[in-house]
Amino acid sequence: MNRLLSIACFGLAVVVVSGCQHAAPPTAKAKAPIMAEVLSNSTPADWRALDPENTIYMELASGRVVIELAPAFAPNYVANVKALAREHYYDGLAIIRVQDNYVVQWADPNAEKPDKARKIQHAHATLPAEFDRPFDANLPFTPLPDKDVYAPEVGFSGGFPVARDPHTGKMWLVHCYGMVGAGRDNAPDSGGGTELYAVIGHAPRQLDRNVTLLGRVVQGMELLSSLPRGTGAMGFYEKPEQMLPIKSIRVAADVPEAERSNLEILRTDTATFRELIESRRNRREPWFQMPAGRIEIGNVPVPVRVRGAGATKKQQ
Amino acid sequence: MNRLLSIACFGLAVVVVSGCQHAAPPTAKAKAPIMAEVLSNSTPADWRALDPENTIYMELASGRVVIELAPAFAPNYVANVKALAREHYYDGLAIIRVQDNYVVQWADPNAEKPDKARKIQHAHATLPAEFDRPFDANLPFTPLPDKDVYAPEVGFSGGFPVARDPHTGKMWLVHCYGMVGAGRDNAPDSGGGTELYAVIGHAPRQLDRNVTLLGRVVQGMELLSSLPRGTGAMGFYEKPEQMLPIKSIRVAADVPEAERSNLEILRTDTATFRELIESRRNRREPWFQMPAGRIEIGNVPVPVRVRGAGATKKQQ
């Protein structure tokens, strides 16, 4: 009993959207579907394969973390992370920090020891910040119908959570769970991708426009989020033996096709995705007594599945 | 280098709040303090000890999870959880579910097997829902100055994140990271505290007013959040050997004083706490390039420290 939060229940609540309740029988249109139904009604065109040229694999002893890169928002950082991966810069580096409800971070543990630090061959050590980008009406953007605490508009573009400000003419990626960014020192241009982090807690939106986001974990998030928290200041591991080695980071295009993670992601520029947002704003599963009627961007899932499986990998 | 997100940097940004920048030298009042300064300037009266009668300890092999209970919001559930603890109902039960970016849940693994299920002696198996409570102007309430996506008003009451709706005359606890609630089946009155959960991800605010929250983890959160994720549907562990045994749950008042966790929490009904909120709305640490100027309730920390230590246990 008490199997709390039975959010995957596949019951179907019929909701008459017309005011004429006495006249209209429930029609297909009048049913507000739950997410499982939205996904099972989706067509192949609602999904897109990950682009191997904009996907990286972080290989850990525990498995693979798949990160989709966001060249539309951080073109130079994305190019540099790929360049670093292609010169095998990250191989043998480590996860050095896990701060609860905040970030997992990986880097060269010897980055501050000039004699021991990993040498960069062709990539850049640092780059100018890419905290935001000019507003581009040609970039797909599916807005959330609800307000946001931090930005004038939020929504999704190419699978990524995005904010826009029509007044400043800027748009930017936002710090939701699983987003990946490039660590930096105090100077805005002191990052470059040699040190990366992923969000493992409540969306730390105060970081938006303060640090360059460049991608999102689309599979293997639990390999990062379940790591032991570091006991040093800000969650840094205090002893080298606590750090988790990174076997390698590779651009998916450089991995033999048979060894790639064959994933596809629900497109976010479709009627299906808008329907999914609605299914999460108003939860119609029988467990819910009071649908919220609104949603924060951090609570909108972007489903991922194994290609051709026809079933979602993850339904939260 | 690149020690990203150096949010604990103790630098001091001087901000002149007056428009007369040419006239006024920076004064103490004109300095916007960072959180570390707010805390180091706090007085003993800004802190309160946990009430042992409204604190429970969940003992795991890895350590102790300390949960502060919220009798002002869920009086009957709190009383029942204490009654269950006092009859040792939870001892030997287990963590049965860890769903990434969602919840950790503990219960009787045999709850649905009548012959094997743990028997309740004096406590209640189920209770009427306590999803919200009547608005009470006498309850302390420190509002956030910013809007909330889900509720007309949010703020803090007695250390807990709370929403209020003046129109319906209701107030309720909200699902922030670390909040603890009572699992239930589809019927609103099917919970009672035999099955409990803690939030380990982005605040799942869609659960607000759908399930009874009754407390908050104030120490030991990382013992829950870093657990291996369950691979079954909704993060349930699939094999008994994956479940993490609960050694015991005790009311702190029943634990010998020398064995209690001697913690104190920053009061949330003080000028100091309002100053802390402001220090998090506008981050003045030198790392930040663009203070957000606003904050979501899920991003407001409620500091906890060892009593008499004079230093915060945790600064995120």
Boltz contact constraints between the chains, C-beta under 6 A:
constraints:
  - contact:
      token1: [A, 1]
      token2: [B, 111]
      max_distance: 6.0
  - contact:
      token1: [A, 2]
      token2: [B, 183]
      max_distance: 6.0
  - contact:
      token1: [A, 2]
      token2: [B, 184]
      max_distance: 6.0
  - contact:
      token1: [A, 2]
      token2: [B, 185]
      max_distance: 6.0
  - contact:
      token1: [A, 2]
      token2: [B, 195]
      max_distance: 6.0
  - contact:
      token1: [A, 4]
      token2: [B, 183]
      max_distance: 6.0
  - contact:
      token1: [A, 4]
      token2: [B, 184]
      max_distance: 6.0
  - contact:
      token1: [A, 4]
      token2: [B, 195]
      max_distance: 6.0
  - contact:
      token1: [A, 4]
      token2: [B, 197]
      max_distance: 6.0
  - contact:
      token1: [A, 8]
      token2: [B, 234]
      max_distance: 6.0
  - contact:
      token1: [A, 100]
      token2: [B, 222]
      max_distance: 6.0
  - contact:
      token1: [A, 100]
      token2: [B, 225]
      max_distance: 6.0
  - contact:
      token1: [A, 101]
      token2: [B, 177]
      max_distance: 6.0
  - contact:
      token1: [A, 102]
      token2: [B, 316]
      max_distance: 6.0
  - contact:
      token1: [A, 111]
      token2: [B, 1]
      max_distance: 6.0
  - contact:
      token1: [A, 146]
      token2: [B, 149]
      max_distance: 6.0
  - contact:
      token1: [A, 149]
      token2: [B, 146]
      max_distance: 6.0
  - contact:
      token1: [A, 149]
      token2: [B, 294]
      max_distance: 6.0
  - contact:
      token1: [A, 149]
      token2: [B, 296]
      max_distance: 6.0
  - contact:
      token1: [A, 150]
      token2: [B, 292]
      max_distance: 6.0
  - contact:
      token1: [A, 177]
      token2: [B, 101]
      max_distance: 6.0
  - contact:
      token1: [A, 177]
      token2: [B, 202]
      max_distance: 6.0
  - contact:
      token1: [A, 183]
      token2: [B, 2]
      max_distance: 6.0
  - contact:
      token1: [A, 183]
      token2: [B, 4]
      max_distance: 6.0
  - contact:
      token1: [A, 184]
      token2: [B, 2]
      max_distance: 6.0
  - contact:
      token1: [A, 184]
      token2: [B, 4]
      max_distance: 6.0
  - contact:
      token1: [A, 185]
      token2: [B, 2]
      max_distance: 6.0
  - contact:
      token1: [A, 186]
      token2: [B, 286]
      max_distance: 6.0
  - contact:
      token1: [A, 186]
      token2: [B, 287]
      max_distance: 6.0
  - contact:
      token1: [A, 188]
      token2: [B, 289]
      max_distance: 6.0
  - contact:
      token1: [A, 195]
      token2: [B, 2]
      max_distance: 6.0
  - contact:
      token1: [A, 195]
      token2: [B, 4]
      max_distance: 6.0
  - contact:
      token1: [A, 197]
      token2: [B, 4]
      max_distance: 6.0
  - contact:
      token1: [A, 202]
      token2: [B, 177]
      max_distance: 6.0
  - contact:
      token1: [A, 202]
      token2: [B, 202]
      max_distance: 6.0
  - contact:
      token1: [A, 202]
      token2: [B, 203]
      max_distance: 6.0
  - contact:
      token1: [A, 202]
      token2: [B, 298]
      max_distance: 6.0
  - contact:
      token1: [A, 203]
      token2: [B, 202]
      max_distance: 6.0
  - contact:
      token1: [A, 206]
      token2: [B, 283]
      max_distance: 6.0
  - contact:
      token1: [A, 206]
      token2: [B, 292]
      max_distance: 6.0
  - contact:
      token1: [A, 209]
      token2: [B, 290]
      max_distance: 6.0
  - contact:
      token1: [A, 210]
      token2: [B, 288]
      max_distance: 6.0
  - contact:
      token1: [A, 210]
      token2: [B, 289]
      max_distance: 6.0
  - contact:
      token1: [A, 210]
      token2: [B, 290]
      max_distance: 6.0
  - contact:
      token1: [A, 222]
      token2: [B, 100]
      max_distance: 6.0
  - contact:
      token1: [A, 222]
      token2: [B, 229]
      max_distance: 6.0
  - contact:
      token1: [A, 225]
      token2: [B, 100]
      max_distance: 6.0
  - contact:
      token1: [A, 226]
      token2: [B, 226]
      max_distance: 6.0
  - contact:
      token1: [A, 226]
      token2: [B, 228]
      max_distance: 6.0
  - contact:
      token1: [A, 226]
      token2: [B, 229]
      max_distance: 6.0
  - contact:
      token1: [A, 228]
      token2: [B, 226]
      max_distance: 6.0
  - contact:
      token1: [A, 229]
      token2: [B, 222]
      max_distance: 6.0
  - contact:
      token1: [A, 229]
      token2: [B, 226]
      max_distance: 6.0
  - contact:
      token1: [A, 234]
      token2: [B, 8]
      max_distance: 6.0
  - contact:
      token1: [A, 283]
      token2: [B, 206]
      max_distance: 6.0
  - contact:
      token1: [A, 286]
      token2: [B, 186]
      max_distance: 6.0
  - contact:
      token1: [A, 287]
      token2: [B, 186]
      max_distance: 6.0
  - contact:
      token1: [A, 288]
      token2: [B, 210]
      max_distance: 6.0
  - contact:
      token1: [A, 289]
      token2: [B, 188]
      max_distance: 6.0
  - contact:
      token1: [A, 289]
      token2: [B, 210]
      max_distance: 6.0
  - contact:
      token1: [A, 290]
      token2: [B, 209]
      max_distance: 6.0
  - contact:
      token1: [A, 290]
      token2: [B, 210]
      max_distance: 6.0
  - contact:
      token1: [A, 292]
      token2: [B, 150]
      max_distance: 6.0
  - contact:
      token1: [A, 292]
      token2: [B, 206]
      max_distance: 6.0
  - contact:
      token1: [A, 294]
      token2: [B, 149]
      max_distance: 6.0
  - contact:
      token1: [A, 296]
      token2: [B, 149]
      max_distance: 6.0
  - contact:
      token1: [A, 298]
      token2: [B, 202]
      max_distance: 6.0
  - contact:
      token1: [A, 316]
      token2: [B, 102]
      max_distance: 6.0
